Amino acid sequence: MSENVNVPKNRLPNLAAPTPQNTPLTNQGIAPQAVLSRPAVPTVEENDEEDEDEGDDDGRLATLVGQSSGYIENLPYKVRRRVEGLKGIQVEHTELQAKYHQEMLELEKKYNLLSEPLYKRRLAVIQGDLEPTDKEVEAGVESSKKEEDEDVFDEEEAKKKEEGDDIKGIPDFWLTALRNHVGISELITDRDEAAVRHLTEVTLAYLDSPAPGYKLSFHFSSNEFFTNSVLEKTYHYKEEVSYLGDWLYDHAEGTTIDWKEDKDLTKAVEIKKQRNKNTNRTRLIRKVIPTDSFFNFFAPPVPPTEEQMNDDDIDPEELEDIEERLELDYQIGEDIKDRIIPRAIDYFTGKALKYDGLDEDEDEDGEDEYDEEEGDFEDEDDDDLPANRQAPKDASQKPEECQQQ
């Protein structure tokens, strides 16, 4: 039986649930620089010493965040009363916004249910259980023509190609779709690909009230890596909304993967020789170490406890790293929910990259401009590959090391 891995609920209180284009807030809230204007820019007559003191000025200004300037307190009685009245109106508006987001959530649930028959038909075509109708194919061709796609389907020309008639469905559909999402592509290592090829479907289900949230289910065919047929990732929101009216992130949990013997893709085996000083005999030491893998997605980052925070038992850089990984994990979940599941075919074909502003032509143009402005850079092995096809930058495994498991 599988268990769930929990992320403590007492962290990231201000992490909102925005649309995928937005970046979640960290638990520090709004940065001081967003509230206070920077010190005046020194004139050319001012010396370098004053320039160096600018950082100190920023630090002193940062300590003033949240402190009263005295302006509001010194307003005349009637003006101050009106200010408090506006605060009361804002309270009503905030309550209205909360209802708006609740109704939006109900609409999302409604249309997710209405989409299920389409998702089931999509699954049947991907798996080769059904063939698309002539009407569906014609609608797809018209859509490609409207979008002025370069690879518009010509059925008469396609019929001349005999190869592929024995292929069932659309092989590697979900692997390709996920690879065409830049963030997820960074998570899928070369070692992961054989396992992700067994991914047959990704589904979305919203949680029941009162606590809002959603569950992503990754369905796998029988494979050599793990016994689970479904791996789940559940995101929970708080019942209240943020200052901006968005849902607040509470915690996440994922399925514990039942790996088959020596098939855990989240672990690597490091083999070292150890020599006995007395007998001069050698032995092999196998050390299991964590490694990058897409399947780490199902074991959310665990932040430090409040006790650790209060006792200053955690390094600030380590804390920042944990928060960044929590935000990335959260954003990946949002993108799977809002982008990949509804538009899986667009990610499979790469069309979604254009609408996400990430098509290869734009990337190349941007890189050319950057090179002209910043100068020459040394070539790296992956530079010739599109961003969504590059190997994860943090991959710590060499192919020969993978074979030792």
Backbone hydrogen bonds, N-H to C=O, Kabsch-Sander energy under -0.5 kcal/mol:
donor,donor_aa,acceptor,acceptor_aa,energy
5,V,254,G,-1.8
6,N,4,N,-0.6
7,V,252,A,-1.4
11,R,8,P,-0.7
15,L,12,L,-1.4
16,A,14,N,-1.0
17,A,247,W,-2.7
22,N,19,T,-2.3
29,G,26,T,-1.7
34,A,31,A,-1.7
35,V,31,A,-0.5
35,V,32,P,-1.5
36,L,32,P,-2.7
46,E,43,T,-1.2
50,E,47,N,-0.7
51,D,47,N,-1.1
52,E,48,D,-2.2
53,D,49,E,-1.2
54,E,51,D,-1.3
55,G,52,E,-0.6
57,D,53,D,-2.0
58,D,54,E,-2.3
59,G,55,G,-1.9
60,R,56,D,-2.3
61,L,57,D,-2.7
62,A,58,D,-2.3
63,T,59,G,-1.1
64,L,61,L,-1.6
65,V,62,A,-1.2
67,Q,64,L,-2.3
74,N,70,G,-1.4
75,L,72,I,-1.6
80,R,76,P,-3.0
81,R,77,Y,-2.5
82,R,78,K,-1.9
83,V,79,V,-2.1
84,E,80,R,-2.1
85,G,81,R,-1.9
86,L,82,R,-2.2
87,K,83,V,-1.7
88,G,84,E,-1.8
89,I,85,G,-2.1
90,Q,86,L,-2.3
91,V,87,K,-1.8
92,E,88,G,-1.7
93,H,89,I,-2.2
94,T,90,Q,-2.8
95,E,91,V,-2.1
96,L,92,E,-2.0
97,Q,93,H,-2.5
98,A,94,T,-2.1
99,K,95,E,-1.8
100,Y,96,L,-2.2
101,H,97,Q,-2.5
102,Q,98,A,-1.9
103,E,99,K,-2.5
104,M,100,Y,-2.4
105,L,101,H,-2.1
106,E,102,Q,-2.0
107,L,103,E,-2.2
108,E,104,M,-2.4
109,K,105,L,-2.3
110,K,106,E,-2.4
111,Y,107,L,-2.7
112,N,108,E,-1.9
113,L,109,K,-1.9
114,L,110,K,-2.0
115,S,111,Y,-1.3
116,E,112,N,-0.7
116,E,113,L,-0.8
118,L,115,S,-0.6
119,Y,115,S,-2.3
120,K,116,E,-2.6
121,R,117,P,-1.9
122,R,118,L,-2.6
123,L,119,Y,-2.5
124,A,120,K,-2.1
125,V,121,R,-2.0
126,I,122,R,-2.5
127,Q,123,L,-2.5
128,G,124,A,-0.6
128,G,125,V,-0.6
129,D,124,A,-2.3
130,L,124,A,-1.4
137,V,133,T,-2.2
138,E,134,D,-2.6
139,A,135,K,-2.2
140,G,136,E,-1.9
141,V,137,V,-2.4
142,E,138,E,-2.6
143,S,139,A,-1.9
144,S,140,G,-2.0
145,K,141,V,-2.3
146,K,142,E,-2.4
147,E,143,S,-2.0
148,E,145,K,-1.0
149,D,144,S,-2.8
152,V,149,D,-0.5
155,E,153,F,-0.6
158,A,154,D,-2.6
159,K,155,E,-1.9
160,K,156,E,-0.6
160,K,157,E,-0.9
161,K,158,A,-1.3
162,E,160,K,-0.7
165,D,162,E,-1.1
167,I,164,G,-1.4
169,G,167,I,-0.5
170,I,126,I,-2.7
173,F,170,I,-1.1
176,T,172,D,-2.4
177,A,173,F,-2.4
178,L,174,W,-2.7
179,R,175,L,-2.2
180,N,176,T,-1.3
181,H,178,L,-1.6
182,V,180,N,-0.6
185,S,181,H,-3.0
186,E,182,V,-1.4
187,L,184,I,-1.3
188,I,184,I,-1.5
189,T,187,L,-0.8
193,E,189,T,-1.1
195,A,192,D,-1.0
196,V,192,D,-2.5
197,R,193,E,-1.9
198,H,195,A,-1.6
199,L,196,V,-2.1
200,T,219,H,-3.0
201,E,219,H,-1.2
203,T,217,S,-2.4
205,A,215,K,-2.0
207,L,213,G,-2.2
214,Y,235,Y,-2.0
215,K,205,A,-3.2
216,L,233,K,-3.1
217,S,203,T,-2.4
218,F,216,L,-0.5
218,F,231,L,-3.1
219,H,201,E,-2.9
219,H,217,S,-0.6
220,F,229,S,-3.0
221,S,198,H,-2.4
223,N,226,F,-0.5
227,T,258,D,-2.1
231,L,218,F,-2.5
233,K,216,L,-2.4
234,T,253,E,-3.0
235,Y,214,Y,-2.7
236,H,251,H,-3.0
237,Y,212,P,-2.8
238,K,248,L,-3.0
242,S,246,D,-3.9
245,G,242,S,-1.5
247,W,17,A,-0.6
248,L,240,E,-1.0
249,Y,15,L,-5.5
250,D,236,H,-2.9
251,H,236,H,-1.1
253,E,234,T,-2.1
254,G,5,V,-0.9
255,T,232,E,-2.2
256,T,3,E,-2.3
257,I,255,T,-0.5
259,W,257,I,-1.4
260,K,225,F,-3.1
263,K,260,K,-2.1
265,L,263,K,-0.7
267,K,264,D,-1.2
268,A,289,I,-3.1
270,E,268,A,-0.6
270,E,287,K,-3.6
271,I,269,V,-0.6
272,K,270,E,-0.5
272,K,285,I,-2.5
274,Q,283,R,-2.9
276,N,281,R,-3.3
280,N,276,N,-2.0
283,R,274,Q,-2.2
285,I,272,K,-3.6
286,R,284,L,-0.5
287,K,270,E,-3.1
287,K,285,I,-0.6
289,I,268,A,-2.9
289,I,287,K,-0.5
291,T,266,T,-2.0
296,N,293,S,-1.5
297,F,294,F,-1.9
298,F,295,F,-1.2
299,A,296,N,-2.0
309,M,305,T,-2.0
310,N,306,E,-2.8
311,D,307,E,-2.0
312,D,309,M,-1.0
313,D,308,Q,-2.6
319,L,315,D,-2.4
320,E,316,P,-2.4
321,D,317,E,-2.1
322,I,318,E,-2.2
323,E,319,L,-2.3
324,E,320,E,-2.2
325,R,321,D,-2.1
326,L,322,I,-2.3
327,E,323,E,-2.3
328,L,324,E,-2.3
329,D,325,R,-2.5
330,Y,326,L,-2.4
331,Q,327,E,-2.6
332,I,328,L,-2.6
333,G,329,D,-1.9
334,E,330,Y,-2.0
335,D,331,Q,-2.4
336,I,332,I,-2.3
337,K,333,G,-2.2
338,D,334,E,-3.0
339,R,335,D,-2.3
340,I,335,D,-2.2
341,I,336,I,-2.3
343,R,339,R,-1.9
344,A,341,I,-0.8
347,Y,343,R,-1.6
348,F,344,A,-2.3
349,T,345,I,-2.3
350,G,346,D,-1.0
351,K,346,D,-0.6
352,A,346,D,-2.1
353,L,350,G,-1.1
354,K,350,G,-0.6
354,K,351,K,-1.0
355,Y,351,K,-1.1
356,D,352,A,-1.8
357,G,354,K,-1.0
358,L,353,L,-4.0
359,D,353,L,-0.6
363,D,359,D,-1.9
364,E,360,E,-2.6
365,D,361,D,-2.4
366,G,362,E,-2.6
367,E,363,D,-2.3
368,D,364,E,-2.3
369,E,365,D,-2.2
370,Y,366,G,-2.1
371,D,367,E,-2.6
372,E,368,D,-2.2
373,E,369,E,-1.9
374,E,370,Y,-2.8
375,G,371,D,-2.1
383,D,380,E,-1.5
385,L,382,D,-1.7
389,R,386,P,-2.2
390,Q,386,P,-0.7
390,Q,387,A,-0.8
395,A,392,P,-1.4
401,E,398,K,-0.9
402,C,398,K,-1.7
403,Q,399,P,-1.1
404,Q,401,E,-1.3
405,Q,402,C,-1.3
